[in-house]
Amino acid sequence: MNMDEKMIINPEPFALAVLAGNAKKEHEENKVYLKKQLVLYLEALLLAQDFNDLEETQFDMSKSKKRNDILNKIIERRYS
């Protein structure tokens, strides 16, 4: 992946993959396990969404910096 490409995590498949890795313990009650799975699912969704928001912000800042660098080079050459 190129540094100029933004990475996006699809929240739902990510959360489902996290759940798949969380097996029920041998003597764990179903209700306790399901509650833990629900919390884990919601936390994974929110984490992926937060990551995507941060990635979008960083990507926009990177594009803005590159644009400013190009403008500065143009200005330097024009007035040199």
N, CA, C and O of each residue as an XYZ file, in Angstrom:
320
protein
N       0.844     -1.185      0.000
C       0.000      0.000      0.000
C       0.882      1.239      0.000
O       1.842      1.336      0.765
N       0.551      2.156     -0.845
C       1.271      3.403     -0.991
C       0.889      4.363      0.137
O      -0.256      4.376      0.589
N       1.853      5.162      0.585
C       1.576      6.115      1.666
C       0.564      7.181      1.237
O      -0.045      7.838      2.082
N       0.387      7.352     -0.080
C      -0.569      8.343     -0.574
C      -1.996      7.797     -0.618
O      -2.933      8.535     -0.922
N      -2.161      6.518     -0.319
C      -3.489      5.908     -0.332
C      -4.010      5.826      1.091
O      -3.277      5.469      2.015
N      -5.259      6.154      1.256
C      -5.808      6.033      2.605
C      -6.345      4.631      2.816
O      -6.876      4.002      1.900
N      -6.195      4.162      4.028
C      -6.651      2.833      4.399
C      -8.008      2.971      5.079
O      -8.186      3.802      5.969
N      -8.945      2.160      4.656
C     -10.285      2.179      5.240
C     -10.595      0.768      5.743
O     -10.379     -0.215      5.035
N     -11.094      0.684      6.950
C     -11.525     -0.590      7.518
C     -13.041     -0.638      7.441
O     -13.724      0.279      7.896
N     -13.560     -1.706      6.866
C     -15.006     -1.891      6.831
C     -15.425     -2.345      8.231
O     -15.098     -3.464      8.625
N     -16.138     -1.511      8.992
C     -16.403     -1.798     10.403
C     -17.119     -3.124     10.689
O     -16.738     -3.838     11.616
N     -18.147     -3.462      9.908
C     -18.916     -4.661     10.233
C     -18.107     -5.947     10.061
O     -18.071     -6.762     10.983
N     -17.453     -6.161      8.907
C     -16.633     -7.378      8.794
C     -15.501     -7.422      9.826
O     -15.136     -8.492     10.312
N     -14.953     -6.251     10.153
C     -13.908     -6.197     11.172
C     -14.457     -6.677     12.515
O     -13.840     -7.509     13.181
N     -15.605     -6.157     12.905
C     -16.207     -6.534     14.186
C     -16.566     -8.024     14.207
O     -16.391     -8.695     15.224
N     -17.062     -8.526     13.092
C     -17.397     -9.952     13.028
C     -16.147    -10.825     13.127
O     -16.184    -11.895     13.733
N     -15.047    -10.374     12.536
C     -13.791    -11.121     12.632
C     -13.274    -11.130     14.066
O     -12.742    -12.136     14.533
N     -13.433    -10.010     14.761
C     -13.027     -9.944     16.167
C     -13.852    -10.947     16.983
O     -13.306    -11.665     17.821
N     -15.155    -10.993     16.736
C     -16.023    -11.927     17.459
C     -15.628    -13.379     17.197
O     -15.660    -14.219     18.097
N     -15.258    -13.654     15.959
C     -14.898    -15.026     15.599
C     -13.685    -15.515     16.379
O     -13.524    -16.715     16.600
N     -12.844    -14.595     16.790
C     -11.652    -14.966     17.545
C     -11.872    -15.030     19.045
O     -10.922    -15.234     19.801
N     -13.098    -14.861     19.482
C     -13.388    -14.851     20.911
C     -14.301    -16.039     21.260
O     -15.525    -15.915     21.303
N     -13.675    -17.169     21.502
C     -14.435    -18.393     21.774
C     -15.037    -18.371     23.179
O     -14.517    -17.740     24.098
N     -16.138    -19.076     23.303
C     -16.806    -19.207     24.604
C     -15.965    -20.108     25.501
O     -15.487    -21.161     25.078
N     -15.793    -19.674     26.739
C     -15.044    -20.483     27.707
C     -15.883    -21.679     28.137
O     -17.112    -21.659     28.062
N     -15.208    -22.695     28.579
C     -15.860    -23.969     28.865
C     -17.029    -23.866     29.843
O     -18.088    -24.438     29.587
N     -16.866    -23.170     30.930
C     -17.923    -23.100     31.960
C     -18.625    -21.734     31.984
O     -19.271    -21.384     32.972
N     -18.499    -20.987     30.926
C     -19.101    -19.654     30.871
C     -20.589    -19.765     30.543
O     -20.984    -20.518     29.653
N     -21.392    -19.020     31.260
C     -22.830    -19.015     31.001
C     -23.113    -18.338     29.662
O     -22.412    -17.409     29.260
N     -24.139    -18.812     28.990
C     -24.496    -18.249     27.683
C     -24.771    -16.749     27.766
O     -24.309    -15.975     26.927
N     -25.528    -16.351     28.786
C     -25.905    -14.942     28.924
C     -24.666    -14.060     29.107
O     -24.576    -12.983     28.518
N     -23.728    -14.510     29.909
C     -22.490    -13.757     30.144
C     -21.687    -13.676     28.851
O     -21.175    -12.618     28.484
N     -21.588    -14.813     28.169
C     -20.843    -14.851     26.912
C     -21.468    -13.923     25.865
O     -20.757    -13.175     25.193
N     -22.767    -13.972     25.731
C     -23.445    -13.129     24.741
C     -23.293    -11.644     25.056
O     -23.126    -10.828     24.150
N     -23.351    -11.298     26.332
C     -23.149     -9.896     26.714
C     -21.732     -9.452     26.360
O     -21.528     -8.352     25.847
N     -20.754    -10.318     26.640
C     -19.370     -9.978     26.299
C     -19.197     -9.845     24.787
O     -18.477     -8.965     24.315
N     -19.853    -10.713     24.039
C     -19.773    -10.646     22.581
C     -20.391     -9.350     22.055
O     -19.850     -8.722     21.146
N     -21.515     -8.959     22.627
C     -22.169     -7.722     22.194
C     -21.271     -6.517     22.469
O     -21.099     -5.653     21.608
N     -20.701     -6.464     23.670
C     -19.801     -5.350     24.012
C     -18.592     -5.353     23.076
O     -18.183     -4.301     22.583
N     -18.028     -6.521     22.836
C     -16.873     -6.641     21.958
C     -17.217     -6.197     20.539
O     -16.431     -5.498     19.900
N     -18.379     -6.595     20.048
C     -18.834     -6.207     18.707
C     -18.966     -4.685     18.594
O     -18.467     -4.076     17.648
N     -19.641     -4.088     19.566
C     -19.850     -2.635     19.531
C     -18.527     -1.880     19.648
O     -18.316     -0.881     18.960
N     -17.636     -2.358     20.519
C     -16.334     -1.709     20.660
C     -15.526     -1.829     19.376
O     -14.850     -0.879     18.981
N     -15.587     -2.978     18.722
C     -14.860     -3.168     17.465
C     -15.417     -2.255     16.371
O     -14.655     -1.677     15.596
N     -16.736     -2.125     16.307
C     -17.346     -1.207     15.331
C     -16.867      0.228     15.553
O     -16.446      0.910     14.618
N     -16.940      0.664     16.799
C     -16.536      2.035     17.116
C     -15.052      2.263     16.859
O     -14.661      3.324     16.372
N     -14.239      1.287     17.178
C     -12.803      1.399     16.956
C     -12.499      1.543     15.462
O     -11.691      2.384     15.066
N     -13.146      0.725     14.644
C     -12.938      0.814     13.193
C     -13.412      2.163     12.660
O     -12.753      2.758     11.807
N     -14.540      2.645     13.153
C     -15.042      3.955     12.716
C     -14.100      5.069     13.151
O     -13.841      5.996     12.383
N     -13.589      4.988     14.368
C     -12.626      5.989     14.845
C     -11.363      5.960     13.993
O     -10.828      7.009     13.635
N     -10.890      4.762     13.668
C      -9.711      4.633     12.808
C      -9.970      5.291     11.458
O      -9.139      6.055     10.968
N     -11.118      4.998     10.859
C     -11.451      5.570      9.553
C     -11.526      7.095      9.616
O     -11.071      7.778      8.698
N     -12.096      7.626     10.687
C     -12.168      9.086     10.848
C     -10.769      9.682     10.968
O     -10.475     10.711     10.360
N      -9.915      9.041     11.744
C      -8.542      9.523     11.909
C      -7.784      9.426     10.591
O      -7.056     10.347     10.223
N      -7.952      8.323      9.885
C      -7.281      8.136      8.594
C      -7.724      9.215      7.609
O      -6.905      9.755      6.865
N      -9.011      9.526      7.605
C      -9.533     10.578      6.716
C      -8.896     11.925      7.046
O      -8.501     12.666      6.146
N      -8.798     12.236      8.324
C      -8.194     13.490      8.765
C      -6.720     13.553      8.373
O      -6.254     14.568      7.854
N      -5.987     12.462      8.624
C      -4.568     12.424      8.295
C      -4.359     12.525      6.790
O      -3.440     13.202      6.330
N      -5.218     11.846      6.018
C      -5.112     11.876      4.565
C      -5.356     13.289      4.047
O      -4.626     13.769      3.180
N      -6.374     13.951      4.573
C      -6.673     15.323      4.161
C      -5.525     16.263      4.526
O      -5.168     17.144      3.745
N      -4.949     16.074      5.714
C      -3.832     16.924      6.132
C      -2.621     16.691      5.229
O      -1.915     17.637      4.881
N      -2.383     15.450      4.854
C      -1.269     15.115      3.976
C      -1.456     15.755      2.604
O      -0.517     16.315      2.040
N      -2.684     15.668      2.068
C      -2.971     16.299      0.775
C      -2.784     17.804      0.862
O      -2.235     18.418     -0.054
N      -3.234     18.399      1.951
C      -3.104     19.838      2.129
C      -1.636     20.239      2.206
O      -1.238     21.239      1.609
N      -0.825     19.470      2.935
C       0.600     19.765      3.061
C       1.283     19.659      1.703
O       2.084     20.521      1.341
N       0.970     18.607      0.951
C       1.571     18.454     -0.376
C       1.190     19.619     -1.285
O       2.026     20.142     -2.022
N      -0.069     20.018     -1.226
C      -0.523     21.140     -2.050
C       0.225     22.416     -1.665
O       0.651     23.177     -2.534
N       0.382     22.646     -0.362
C       1.112     23.831      0.095
C       2.577     23.778     -0.310
O       3.153     24.800     -0.683
N       3.190     22.592     -0.241
C       4.586     22.452     -0.667
C       4.746     22.780     -2.144
O       5.693     23.461     -2.538
N       3.821     22.294     -2.954
C       3.868     22.575     -4.394
C       3.688     24.063     -4.648
O       4.405     24.649     -5.458
N       2.734     24.674     -3.961
C       2.522     26.116     -4.135
C       3.755     26.910     -3.715
O       4.129     27.877     -4.379
N       4.379     26.510     -2.628
C       5.597     27.198     -2.184
C       6.716     27.076     -3.207
O       7.444     28.042     -3.435
N       6.869     25.915     -3.826
C       7.897     25.731     -4.860
C       7.605     26.605     -6.070
O       8.512     27.202     -6.648
N       6.335     26.676     -6.449
C       5.951     27.525     -7.580
C       6.262     28.987     -7.267
O       6.815     29.701     -8.104
N       5.910     29.426     -6.075
C       6.155     30.804     -5.666
C       7.652     31.084     -5.619
O       8.093     32.145     -6.063
N       8.442     30.151     -5.087
C       9.903     30.335     -5.023
C      10.502     30.490     -6.413
O      11.343     31.361     -6.636
N      10.077     29.657     -7.338
C      10.625     29.730     -8.701
C      10.175     30.998     -9.424
O      10.916     31.581    -10.215
N       8.964     31.398     -9.136
C       8.442     32.587     -9.810
C       9.183     33.848     -9.370
O       9.440     34.739    -10.179
N       9.520     33.914     -8.099
C      10.144     35.118     -7.563
C      11.651     34.975     -7.365
O      12.270     35.827     -6.728
N      12.241     33.922     -7.895
C      13.702     33.762     -7.767
C      14.421     34.338     -8.937
O      15.650     34.290     -8.992
